[in-house]
């Protein structure tokens, strides 16, 4: 990986950490040693975030990478942004459904 690719990735992680900090109301920090140790980029409670900032996105590979960093009960999340595009978040369906269910009105 070139220096410019590493710099672009680190910029994406900082950008995502800033957004999460602002929206969640508490300081979110990058996991600095994760590239060496193979872990997730950002941890917020049970949520393990893998941040990708690339021209082309390979989503299944991204999910597999963050799943490998998870322990029992953790929820893997991939946050990604292609060049010139907005941020997207990917969850596995079985992790997304309980979150969605909690937001729906009770019958």
Helices and strands as residue ranges (DSSP letters): H 3-24, H 34-37, E 42-44, E 47-54, H 59-69, E 75-82, E 88-91, H 93-103
